[in-house]
Amino acid sequence: MGETPTGKEEPEARDTAAGPTFAEASAKFIAGQTAAMTMMTAMNVNLATQMAGIFMGAMATALEKRGDTRTQDVVEKPKVVPLRVVRKTDPPKVDDLKRISGIGPKVEKVLHGMGISSFADIASWDEAEMLSVDEKLGLDNRIIRDDWVKQAKALLEG
């Protein structure tokens, strides 16, 4: 042991046969993290994400070396989900809703967005549904005034 300028004793050098020194182990660890950080930068991932990844990697490595198994409890086993047979169905019928008086291209597009695409959809409405759709579209009772349901039923019959 040697004495330092502050008067404190310097610890003896560690025997390398017993294992790598702290500096060597740190250098290997940091080299891997630096490579990961470089790759993330090349992939255009921001610094905060990189630092979080480095921190999580360091924590996982430290816990693994310590023999801590708590990290294994977090990972759940995948659940087995039985396969479902999906039958191909015909696409829903799409009628030209503009044939109903009071429906223009814009209203038709909004109706399609609501899942209403056929005369049968409109023909099946009761008064509550008419009022609900009218309110959503902001049409001031136009659906009832123009009697869309009656028009849709007439168009269905041909």
N, C-alpha and C positions, 0 to 999 in steps of 0.2 A: 504494500500500500504506500502511496506517495502522498505528500502534503500539497494542497492547493494554495494559491496566493491568499485566499481568505482564511487560511489556517485550518480548514476542515480536511479530513482525510479522504482521499480518493478511493473508491472501491476498486478491488482488483479486477482485471479483465476476466471475462467469463471464458471458461474452457469451451472451445468450439466443438469439441468432440461430443459434448453433452447435448448439443443442439444449436440451432442458429441463434445469433444474438438478437436482441430486441430490434436493433437497426436493420438487420437482414430480414427478419420476419416482417417488419413494417414496410420495408421497401417492396417485398413481394406482394404484400396486401395492397399497397397503394398503386403498384404497377397495374394490377388487375382492374382496380377502380378507375384509374386514369384511362385505361383502354376503353372501358365502358363509357366513360364520360366523353371521350373523343368520338366514339361511334354515335352517341346520342346527339352530339353537336352536328355531326355530318348529316344526321337525319332531321336536323332542324327542330330539335326538342329544346325547350327553353331551360335556362339555368336552374330555376326553382324545381322543375321536374327532375333534372339530373341530380341535384343535391338530395332531394327526397329519396331517390333511388339508391344513391350512394349510402345514405344514412341507414336505410332499411337493410341494404346488403351487409353493411358493417354490423348492425345489430344481430342479424340472422347468423352471420359468421361467428360472432362472439358467443351467442347462445349455443351454437353447435359445438364450439370448442369447449365450452364450459360443461357440456353434457346436459344442458337444460332441455327437457322434452316438451315444455309448455307450448312451443310453437307448433308442435304436431297436433295438439288438441284443436287448434283453430280450423284446420283443414277438415272439411266433412267429406265422407265418402260419397261418390256420386250415386244418385238414386236411380234405380232401374225403372225405366218407363216403358211399358209395353207399346209396341208399334201399333199405329192405327192405320186402317186401310182407308185411303182417301179415294173416293170415287169422283171421277171427272164429271162435272155437271155442265149443262148448257148455260151459257152466259144469260143473265137476266134480260128479259125483253126490254128493248128501248124503243119507245114510240116517239113520234114527233109531237111533243107536248104543245108546240106553238100552234097546233091546229085547234086548240081550245082558246076561245075568245078571252082575252085578258092575259094570256101568257105570251111574252115576247122572248127574244133570245137570252136576255139577261136573267129573267125570272126562270126560264127553263134551265139555265146553267146552275142557278142556286138550288132549284128543286133536285137536279141530278146530284148535287153535292150533299143533299139531305137524304139521298137514297130513293128518291121518287123519280121513276124513269118510265113508267108505263101508264096507259089509260086505266088499267085495272087497279093500280095503286091509288089513283085519285077517285075512281068509282067506288072504292071500298070505304071511303072516309065517312065518319059520322059527323054530327055537328061540332062536337068537341074537337075533333081532329082538324076540321075546316078552320075553326077559330084559332087553334094553336098555330097552324101553318100560316094563316093570314097575319097573325101577330108577329111571328118570326120574320116574315117577309115585309112587314110594315105596309100592307096594302089597303088598310082602312075598310075592311069587310068586302073587298072586291070579289073574293072567292064565293061568298054567299050571293052577292048582287049578280055576278055573271053566271052563277050556278055551275061551277066547274064540274061538280059531281054528275049532274044531269048530262052535261056535254060529254063527259068521259064515258058514261054508260052508252050514249047514243053512238059514239065513235067505236066502242067495243062491238056493238051489234052490227056495225058495218054500214 
